[in-house]
Each structure stands twice: as structure tokens, then as C-alpha cells.
Amino acid sequence: MPTEEIKSFFYDFPLTIDKILDYAVTAFPNNEVVYWPPGGSRVSVTFSQFADRVRRVAAALMDLDLKPGKAWELGSKVAVLEWNTLRYLDLYYAVPSIGAALFTVNAMLAPKEIIYTMGVAKPEVFIVNIDYFEPLLKPILDNVKSIKAVIYMSDRGKTPSQDYGVKMIPYEDLLKHEPLREFPEIDERTPATMLFTSGTTGLPKGGYHTHRGLFCIHYPQHSP
């Protein structure tokens, strides 16, 4: 019998979201992600191509001076109001992998509740599909003063219909950025995603998941 303790180092690294992406690219580089929006064209990318998209988006977001979080401490918040698209998948990996928190705005809430949750969360960047949600853009910007930049997305080649008084960036510009070579090392207890409840009594309540998947209630109920 061996007298020394045998240790496994299989998971001897922070279990952060970028590691999932790295594994997918290593194990299945040519598997495909297929996106086909209603009324739009079919888009297919391999896992390797998808990882390149994520790295480009991540690098572009870092240029916006987003601050990384720490263990149990939120960094900059990036709010996303979008349906289930390839772009959302980009952001699900890109935003947490640079240490920021991805705020998945609940598109099924009433407009006043969406504005309320964003006012509580105080995101610095707002990413929005203007094909569906442009009517909410001005009310949100009028009420949520923490937003410094808006990144707009469209499957129809649409552009904003007016000047909203903040920096406006087309999502396609993010994909033109030079890709990030290495993701920063992040504590696995850093908040990765944040969300608010729906279907409960009173106003929505907020919390976050860490990279490791632990959930923490963060925002108690507030008065409007």
C-alpha cells in the first residue's frame, strides 16, 4: 500500500465559464451551432468559429472599461434584452469570462418591471435587440442613468430610429474586433450571471449565480 497521499489535480483550476468554451473547442472543434431567426437566414458556425466570436466580443467589451468582480462581489453589469439568439450565446460566455456580470433582463416582465429591475441592477452597458425592444429604449435610458453605452442588435439590418443621447454601438462592430488571446484568471466564486424573479408577490427580487454555479440572493425588495 502506498504511504503517500494520492491527490487528483483534474479540477485543480478555477471552474469558470471560459473553461467550458475551451473544452468544447478542444473536444468538438467542428461541431456546429445553428441559428435560424424567424424570417431570417440560417447561420451555422463551428465551435471553433463560435469561440472566435466570443473572444472578439469579450475584447470589444473590455475596451468599454468594464470592471471585473471578485469572490462574492459583483463587477460591472451588462444588461441584455434579447431572445434566444446566437448573439445571446456569444454574450453568455464573453461577459462572465472577462469578470463582468451578465444581467439577463427578463423580456416577459411588464415594461415598468423591466425598468425597475434595471434601475436596481444599475448596468453600465445595455445590449438590446431593436427589432423588438426599441420602444423600451428611451424609457429605460430616461430612468437608468448608470448606462454609459448601448449595443444594438438586429436580424433585419435595422438601425436606431433616433439619437438617444448615449454611445450607440452596432453589435457587428464587436465581431470585427481583434480576438482576445487569453481570458483573465477569475475566482470561481465571482458572480457570472444575475437575474430577477417573475411570477412572485410584490416586485421582482434579484440574485446572482457565481461561475461555479452557487446562487446568492443579492437584491431585496425595494420601493419603486
C-alpha positions in Angstrom: 0.0 0.0 0.0 1.3 3.5 -0.8 2.2 5.5 2.2 1.9 8.9 0.5 -1.4 10.6 -0.1 -2.6 10.4 -3.7 -4.2 13.6 -5.0 -6.1 14.2 -8.2 -5.5 17.5 -9.9 -8.1 17.0 -12.6 -10.0 20.1 -11.4 -7.1 22.0 -10.0 -8.1 25.3 -11.6 -11.0 27.8 -11.1 -14.2 26.4 -12.6 -15.0 29.4 -14.6 -17.3 29.7 -17.7 -14.4 30.2 -20.2 -13.2 26.6 -19.3 -16.4 25.2 -20.7 -15.7 27.0 -24.0 -12.1 25.8 -24.1 -13.3 22.2 -23.6 -15.9 22.4 -26.3 -13.3 23.7 -28.8 -10.8 21.1 -27.8 -13.1 18.1 -27.9 -15.6 19.1 -30.7 -14.0 21.8 -32.8 -16.1 21.1 -35.9 -19.5 20.6 -34.2 -21.9 23.2 -35.2 -24.1 25.8 -33.6 -27.1 26.6 -35.9 -29.2 29.7 -35.6 -32.2 30.4 -37.8 -34.2 33.5 -36.8 -37.9 33.9 -37.8 -38.0 35.4 -41.2 -34.2 35.4 -41.4 -31.4 33.3 -42.9 -29.8 30.2 -41.5 -26.5 30.8 -39.8 -24.1 27.9 -38.9 -20.8 28.2 -37.0 -18.5 25.5 -35.8 -17.5 25.5 -32.1 -14.1 26.9 -33.1 -15.7 29.7 -35.0 -18.0 30.3 -32.1 -15.1 30.6 -29.7 -13.6 33.2 -32.1 -16.8 35.2 -31.9 -16.8 35.1 -28.1 -13.2 36.2 -27.9 -13.9 39.2 -30.3 -16.9 40.2 -28.3 -15.0 39.9 -25.0 -12.1 42.0 -26.2 -14.5 44.7 -27.5 -16.4 44.8 -24.2 -13.1 45.2 -22.3 -12.5 48.3 -24.3 -15.5 49.8 -22.6 -13.6 49.7 -19.3 -15.8 47.2 -17.6 -14.6 46.3 -14.1 -14.1 42.6 -13.1 -15.8 41.3 -10.0 -14.3 39.4 -7.1 -15.3 36.5 -5.0 -19.0 37.2 -4.0 -18.6 40.7 -5.3 -20.3 42.0 -8.5 -18.2 43.7 -11.1 -19.6 45.8 -13.9 -23.1 44.7 -15.0 -24.0 44.2 -18.7 -27.8 44.1 -19.2 -29.1 42.1 -22.2 -32.6 42.3 -23.5 -32.8 39.8 -26.3 -34.4 36.5 -27.3 -32.6 33.2 -27.7 -30.1 34.0 -30.4 -26.6 33.3 -31.4 -25.6 36.7 -30.2 -27.0 35.9 -26.7 -24.9 32.7 -26.7 -21.8 34.9 -27.5 -22.6 37.1 -24.6 -23.3 34.3 -22.2 -19.7 33.3 -22.5 -18.0 36.6 -23.3 -19.4 38.8 -20.4 -18.7 36.5 -17.4 -15.3 35.4 -18.9 -13.9 38.9 -18.5 -15.2 39.1 -14.9 -18.3 41.2 -15.5 -21.8 40.0 -14.7 -24.3 39.2 -17.4 -27.7 40.6 -16.4 -30.3 38.6 -18.3 -33.2 41.1 -18.4 -36.5 39.2 -18.3 -38.2 40.1 -21.6 -41.5 38.7 -20.3 -41.8 41.2 -17.5 -44.1 44.2 -17.8 -42.2 47.3 -19.1 -42.4 49.1 -15.7 -40.9 45.9 -14.1 -38.1 45.8 -16.7 -37.3 49.4 -15.9 -37.5 48.7 -12.2 -35.1 45.7 -12.3 -32.6 47.7 -14.4 -32.8 50.6 -12.0 -32.0 48.3 -9.2 -29.2 46.5 -11.0 -27.6 49.6 -12.4 -25.9 48.2 -15.5 -23.1 50.1 -17.3 -23.8 48.6 -20.7 -27.2 47.8 -22.2 -27.3 45.3 -25.1 -30.7 45.3 -26.8 -32.5 43.8 -29.8 -34.0 46.8 -31.5 -36.2 44.7 -33.8 -38.4 44.0 -30.8 -37.5 46.3 -27.9 -36.6 49.7 -29.3 -39.8 51.2 -27.9 -38.4 50.4 -24.4 -35.1 52.1 -25.1 -35.9 55.7 -24.3 -37.9 54.9 -21.1 -35.1 52.8 -19.9 -32.4 55.4 -20.6 -34.6 58.1 -19.1 -34.8 56.1 -15.8 -31.5 54.2 -15.6 -28.7 56.7 -15.5 -25.9 54.2 -14.9 -26.0 53.1 -18.6 -22.9 54.5 -20.5 -23.3 52.7 -23.8 -25.9 50.8 -25.7 -25.1 48.0 -28.1 -27.9 47.3 -30.5 -28.7 44.1 -32.4 -30.9 43.3 -35.3 -31.7 40.4 -37.6 -33.2 42.8 -40.1 -30.4 45.3 -40.7 -32.3 47.8 -38.6 -30.6 50.9 -37.0 -31.8 53.1 -34.1 -34.6 55.4 -35.2 -33.3 58.4 -33.2 -30.4 59.8 -31.2 -30.7 58.5 -27.7 -28.0 60.7 -26.2 -25.6 57.8 -25.3 -22.9 56.0 -27.2 -24.6 53.6 -29.6 -22.6 50.6 -31.0 -23.8 48.1 -33.6 -23.2 44.5 -32.4 -21.4 43.7 -35.7 -18.7 46.1 -34.6 -17.9 43.8 -31.7 -17.4 40.9 -34.1 -14.8 42.9 -36.1 -12.6 43.5 -33.1 -9.3 41.6 -32.7 -10.0 38.5 -30.6 -8.8 38.3 -27.0 -5.9 35.9 -26.8 -6.3 34.9 -23.1 -9.2 35.3 -20.8 -8.3 36.8 -17.4 -8.0 34.5 -14.4 -11.1 34.9 -12.3 -12.1 33.5 -8.9 -14.8 30.8 -9.5 -16.9 32.5 -6.8 -17.1 35.7 -8.8 -20.7 36.5 -9.9 -21.2 35.4 -13.5 -24.9 36.0 -14.2 -27.7 37.9 -12.4 -31.4 37.7 -12.8 -34.7 38.8 -11.3 -37.7 36.7 -10.3 -41.1 36.7 -12.1 -44.4 35.5 -11.0 -43.9 36.3 -7.3 -45.7 38.6 -5.0 -44.5 42.2 -4.9 -41.7 43.5 -7.1 -39.1 41.2 -8.7 -36.2 40.1 -6.4 -32.7 39.8 -7.7 -29.8 37.4 -7.2 -26.7 36.1 -9.0 -25.0 32.8 -9.9 -21.3 32.5 -9.5 -19.1 30.9 -12.1 -19.2 27.7 -10.0 -23.0 27.8 -10.0 -23.7 28.9 -6.5 -26.7 31.2 -6.1 -26.9 34.2 -3.8 -29.9 36.5 -3.1 -28.5 39.9 -3.6 -31.3 42.4 -4.1 -34.1 42.6 -1.6 -37.4 44.1 -2.5 -37.3 47.9 -2.8 -40.0 50.5 -3.1 -40.3 51.9 -6.7 
